[in-house]
Amino acid sequence: MIFSPTVKGRRNATLRMLMLIILFVGVGYLFWKNYERSMDTIQTRHLVQDETQSLDKETVQEIVAFSSSLQQRFGMSLQVKIFEGFVITPREDSKIIFIGLSPRYKESSIKFPPLMRRALPEEFLTHITQEHFDEFWENGNWQQGIVQALNKIGEELIKIEKGE
């Protein structure tokens, strides 16, 4: 037996030590992967809060992917909240884009950080905060409206980054 205390010899002791090292490395790797998965779950819950439980998995994944890209490229965060009742808009934050929607009352609220708001064109801000979701409320596909809003925001930020 490899882990038996009665096994003698230098070769067997080396093999036993090697197996113990492999075991500890394997357990450490599995712990690390479990920690990553847990952190992703916690961050997703904070990033996308859906009181209505109406967002599908693909939309949530697109929001998370956009948020990750936004964080890496521009150092900004995103928070999307779907309300059962009226939209409750949080205080302005210097690092968070907030998108709040209420499908029941066909209400939306988008808050940009002050620095980003000054950098984005005024006509874009007016459209995205006041008009963008109107067509999606009418056809009942507001989930797609979130994805398109994020795409438009991303396109505008890339234009700013390129100096256009």
Residue frames relative to the residue before (quaternion, step in Angstrom):
aa qw qx qy qz dx dy dz
M 1.0000 0.0000 0.0000 0.0000 0.00 0.00 0.00
I 0.4987 -0.7067 0.4177 0.2782 3.57 -0.85 0.94
F 0.7652 0.3343 -0.1919 0.5156 3.62 1.01 -0.73
S 0.4082 0.7149 -0.4693 0.3196 3.56 1.24 0.23
P 0.4590 -0.7012 0.4668 0.2826 3.61 -0.86 0.87
T 0.6407 0.5492 -0.3352 0.4189 3.62 1.19 -0.28
V 0.4972 0.6410 -0.4428 0.3819 3.60 1.25 -0.13
K 0.1127 -0.8080 0.5775 0.0317 3.55 -0.80 1.06
G 0.5948 0.5724 -0.4421 0.3509 3.49 -1.29 0.39
R 0.5845 -0.6146 0.4196 0.3234 3.51 -1.14 0.77
R 0.6521 0.5269 -0.3164 0.4439 3.57 0.94 -0.85
N 0.6754 0.4880 -0.2904 0.4705 3.59 0.90 -0.86
A 0.6412 0.5162 -0.3267 0.4643 3.60 1.01 -0.77
T 0.6372 0.5198 -0.3172 0.4725 3.59 1.04 -0.79
L 0.6513 0.5108 -0.3075 0.4694 3.56 0.95 -0.88
R 0.6472 0.5146 -0.3156 0.4656 3.57 0.97 -0.85
M 0.6583 0.5002 -0.3060 0.4721 3.61 0.94 -0.86
L 0.6333 0.5279 -0.3198 0.4668 3.60 1.01 -0.80
M 0.6562 0.5011 -0.3069 0.4734 3.60 0.95 -0.84
L 0.6371 0.5139 -0.3305 0.4699 3.62 1.02 -0.72
I 0.6406 0.5140 -0.3210 0.4716 3.58 0.97 -0.81
I 0.6472 0.5092 -0.3140 0.4725 3.59 0.93 -0.88
L 0.6379 0.5295 -0.3229 0.4565 3.57 0.98 -0.82
F 0.6867 0.4756 -0.2890 0.4677 3.61 0.85 -0.93
V 0.6383 0.5091 -0.3283 0.4750 3.59 0.97 -0.77
G 0.6537 0.5188 -0.3083 0.4566 3.59 0.94 -0.84
V 0.6621 0.4864 -0.3014 0.4840 3.58 0.92 -0.89
G 0.6416 0.5245 -0.3204 0.4589 3.60 0.98 -0.80
Y 0.6534 0.5108 -0.3038 0.4689 3.57 0.98 -0.88
L 0.6686 0.4903 -0.3012 0.4710 3.60 0.90 -0.87
F 0.6215 0.5280 -0.3370 0.4705 3.59 1.05 -0.73
W 0.6446 0.5278 -0.3083 0.4592 3.57 0.97 -0.91
K 0.6684 0.4937 -0.2976 0.4700 3.60 0.90 -0.91
N 0.6436 0.5087 -0.3211 0.4732 3.59 0.98 -0.78
Y 0.6315 0.5263 -0.3248 0.4678 3.59 1.02 -0.78
E 0.6381 0.5218 -0.3195 0.4674 3.61 0.95 -0.87
R 0.6705 0.4992 -0.2968 0.4617 3.57 0.88 -0.95
S 0.6512 0.5122 -0.3090 0.4669 3.58 0.98 -0.84
M 0.6607 0.4978 -0.3087 0.4695 3.59 0.94 -0.84
D 0.6269 0.5247 -0.3379 0.4664 3.61 0.99 -0.75
T 0.6498 0.5126 -0.3141 0.4651 3.59 0.96 -0.83
I 0.6633 0.4971 -0.3032 0.4702 3.58 0.92 -0.90
Q 0.6731 0.4909 -0.3015 0.4638 3.59 0.89 -0.89
T 0.6356 0.5213 -0.3329 0.4619 3.59 1.00 -0.75
R 0.6426 0.5182 -0.3261 0.4607 3.60 0.97 -0.78
H 0.6720 0.4715 -0.2981 0.4871 3.59 1.03 -0.73
L 0.6671 0.5292 -0.2855 0.4398 3.55 1.00 -0.86
V 0.7936 0.1317 -0.0412 0.5926 3.59 0.88 -0.96
Q 0.0003 0.7873 -0.6146 0.0483 3.55 -0.51 1.21
D 0.0156 -0.8251 0.5612 -0.0632 3.55 -0.37 1.28
E 0.2273 -0.7994 0.5455 0.1085 3.57 -0.18 1.28
T 0.6922 0.4884 -0.2707 0.4571 3.59 1.13 -0.62
Q 0.2843 -0.7797 0.4972 0.2529 3.58 1.27 -0.36
S 0.4661 0.7107 -0.4138 0.3262 3.58 1.06 0.71
L 0.5426 0.5972 -0.4207 0.4147 3.61 1.21 -0.07
D 0.3588 -0.7243 0.5415 0.2312 3.56 -0.93 0.86
K 0.7004 -0.5062 0.3203 0.3881 3.53 -1.28 0.46
E 0.6403 0.5379 -0.3277 0.4396 3.61 0.99 -0.80
T 0.6505 0.5057 -0.3163 0.4702 3.58 0.98 -0.85
V 0.6390 0.5142 -0.3250 0.4708 3.59 0.95 -0.83
Q 0.6526 0.5102 -0.3169 0.4620 3.60 0.95 -0.83
E 0.6455 0.5069 -0.3253 0.4697 3.61 1.01 -0.75
I 0.6332 0.5190 -0.3281 0.4712 3.59 1.01 -0.78
V 0.6614 0.5020 -0.3032 0.4675 3.59 0.92 -0.90
A 0.6498 0.5105 -0.3185 0.4645 3.61 0.96 -0.83
F 0.6484 0.5048 -0.3194 0.4719 3.59 0.96 -0.85
S 0.6532 0.5256 -0.3111 0.4476 3.57 0.93 -0.91
S 0.6447 0.5188 -0.3144 0.4652 3.56 0.97 -0.85
S 0.6606 0.4986 -0.2939 0.4781 3.56 0.96 -0.88
L 0.6400 0.5274 -0.3132 0.4628 3.57 0.98 -0.87
Q 0.6606 0.5100 -0.2974 0.4637 3.57 0.97 -0.88
Q 0.6988 0.4735 -0.2772 0.4588 3.58 0.88 -0.93
R 0.7550 0.4269 -0.2208 0.4461 3.56 0.86 -0.96
F 0.8312 0.2046 -0.0700 0.5122 3.58 0.91 -0.91
G 0.4474 -0.7124 0.4421 0.3113 3.60 1.23 -0.14
M 0.5500 0.5886 -0.3944 0.4421 3.58 1.22 0.48
S 0.3164 -0.7334 0.5705 0.1911 3.56 -1.22 0.54
L 0.2694 -0.7372 0.5995 0.1565 3.52 -1.35 0.30
Q 0.0129 -0.7641 0.6444 0.0275 3.53 -1.14 0.68
V 0.0768 -0.7783 0.6231 0.0096 3.56 -0.82 1.07
K 0.0173 0.7997 -0.5984 0.0450 3.55 -0.78 1.03
I 0.1770 -0.7586 0.6227 0.0733 3.53 -0.88 1.07
F 0.2110 -0.8159 0.5332 0.0742 3.57 -0.54 1.23
E 0.4712 -0.6331 0.5410 0.2905 3.53 -1.22 0.63
G 0.7608 0.2742 -0.1412 0.5711 3.58 1.04 -0.84
F 0.7909 -0.2270 0.2096 0.5282 3.55 -1.03 -0.83
V 0.5653 -0.5961 0.4552 0.3433 3.55 -1.23 0.56
I 0.1436 -0.7501 0.6413 0.0738 3.54 -0.99 0.95
T 0.2079 -0.8107 0.5409 0.0839 3.54 -0.40 1.27
P 0.3726 -0.7366 0.5141 0.2329 3.61 -0.75 0.98
R 0.6636 -0.4578 0.3871 0.4475 3.53 -1.32 0.09
E 0.6160 -0.5533 0.4219 0.3694 3.50 -1.23 0.55
D 0.1157 -0.7834 0.6093 0.0392 3.56 -1.00 0.88
S 0.4936 -0.7019 0.4355 0.2721 3.57 -0.95 0.86
K 0.7758 0.3273 -0.1755 0.5100 3.61 1.22 -0.23
I 0.7133 0.4555 -0.2487 0.4710 3.62 1.21 -0.13
I 0.2439 -0.6923 0.6607 0.1573 3.51 -1.08 0.90
F 0.1289 -0.7998 0.5845 0.0449 3.56 -0.72 1.08
I 0.0327 -0.7596 0.6495 0.0102 3.54 -0.98 0.96
G 0.0047 -0.8018 0.5959 -0.0450 3.54 -0.60 1.19
L 0.0330 -0.8091 0.5864 -0.0210 3.57 -0.87 0.97
S 0.0966 -0.7510 0.6491 0.0731 3.52 -1.21 0.64
P 0.2727 -0.7966 0.5158 0.1582 3.61 -0.12 1.24
R 0.6187 0.5661 -0.3498 0.4176 3.60 1.00 -0.75
Y 0.7904 0.2866 -0.1377 0.5236 3.59 0.90 -0.94
K 0.3715 -0.7559 0.4623 0.2771 3.59 1.34 0.13
E 0.4147 0.6893 -0.4555 0.3815 3.49 0.91 1.08
S 0.0259 -0.7939 0.6074 0.0096 3.57 -1.05 0.76
S 0.0477 -0.7687 0.6375 0.0224 3.53 -1.24 0.56
I 0.0096 -0.7774 0.6286 -0.0217 3.55 -0.83 1.03
K 0.0671 -0.7914 0.6076 -0.0073 3.55 -0.77 1.11
F 0.1738 -0.7767 0.6005 0.0768 3.54 -0.85 1.03
P 0.5621 -0.5580 0.4687 0.3913 3.59 -1.18 0.45
P 0.6450 -0.5685 0.3391 0.3818 3.61 -1.02 0.71
L 0.6616 0.5082 -0.3154 0.4523 3.59 0.89 -0.86
M 0.6685 0.4872 -0.2945 0.4785 3.57 0.96 -0.86
R 0.6299 0.5439 -0.3316 0.4444 3.58 1.00 -0.82
R 0.6645 0.4904 -0.3050 0.4743 3.60 1.02 -0.75
A 0.6834 0.4984 -0.2879 0.4491 3.58 1.07 -0.67
L 0.6652 0.5076 -0.3084 0.4524 3.60 1.07 -0.68
P 0.5585 -0.6091 0.4387 0.3530 3.61 -1.08 0.68
E 0.5850 -0.6215 0.4074 0.3247 3.56 -1.05 0.85
E 0.6613 0.5021 -0.3215 0.4552 3.62 0.93 -0.81
F 0.6165 0.5238 -0.3458 0.4753 3.58 1.09 -0.63
L 0.6579 0.5130 -0.3096 0.4563 3.59 0.89 -0.92
T 0.6422 0.5158 -0.3205 0.4678 3.58 0.96 -0.84
H 0.6772 0.4949 -0.3007 0.4539 3.57 0.84 -0.96
I 0.7277 0.4567 -0.2651 0.4377 3.59 0.69 -1.07
T 0.7314 0.4291 -0.2548 0.4647 3.62 0.97 -0.73
Q 0.7989 0.3199 -0.1556 0.4849 3.61 1.05 -0.63
E 0.8162 0.3066 -0.1229 0.4740 3.59 0.94 -0.82
H 0.5441 0.6882 -0.3919 0.2771 3.58 1.04 -0.73
F 0.7624 0.4140 -0.2257 0.4432 3.60 0.72 -0.98
D 0.4412 0.7220 -0.4510 0.2841 3.64 1.21 -0.25
E 0.7001 0.4599 -0.2817 0.4679 3.60 0.81 -0.96
F 0.6645 0.5018 -0.3085 0.4598 3.60 1.07 -0.66
W 0.5941 0.5309 -0.3698 0.4779 3.59 1.14 -0.51
E 0.6548 0.5395 -0.3126 0.4272 3.57 0.97 -0.89
N 0.7770 0.3303 -0.1927 0.5000 3.59 0.84 -0.91
G 0.5130 -0.6992 0.3841 0.3169 3.60 1.29 0.12
N 0.5992 0.5658 -0.3551 0.4412 3.58 1.26 0.21
W 0.0808 0.8529 -0.5108 0.0719 3.57 0.83 0.99
Q 0.5466 0.6014 -0.4065 0.4175 3.62 1.18 -0.45
Q 0.6524 0.4912 -0.3063 0.4892 3.58 1.01 -0.83
G 0.5904 0.5784 -0.3551 0.4368 3.59 1.14 -0.59
I 0.6096 0.5374 -0.3502 0.4658 3.58 1.07 -0.69
V 0.6770 0.4975 -0.2925 0.4568 3.56 0.83 -1.02
Q 0.6770 0.4819 -0.3010 0.4679 3.59 0.91 -0.87
A 0.6142 0.5350 -0.3504 0.4623 3.60 1.05 -0.70
L 0.6582 0.4989 -0.3099 0.4710 3.58 0.94 -0.86
N 0.6349 0.5220 -0.3301 0.4641 3.59 0.99 -0.78
K 0.6629 0.4971 -0.3075 0.4679 3.60 0.93 -0.87
I 0.6339 0.5167 -0.3317 0.4703 3.58 0.98 -0.81
G 0.6542 0.5194 -0.3052 0.4573 3.58 0.95 -0.90
E 0.6479 0.5168 -0.3170 0.4611 3.58 0.96 -0.86
E 0.6653 0.4959 -0.3057 0.4668 3.60 0.92 -0.88
L 0.6569 0.5031 -0.3224 0.4598 3.60 0.94 -0.77
I 0.6362 0.5124 -0.3282 0.4744 3.59 1.04 -0.72
K 0.6108 0.5375 -0.3464 0.4669 3.61 1.05 -0.73
I 0.6547 0.5034 -0.3084 0.4720 3.57 0.94 -0.89
E 0.6519 0.5266 -0.3128 0.4470 3.56 0.96 -0.90
K 0.7018 0.4514 -0.2580 0.4870 3.58 1.05 -0.78
G 0.4916 -0.6850 0.4133 0.3438 3.57 1.27 -0.23
E 0.4158 0.7213 -0.4634 0.3036 3.59 1.16 0.45
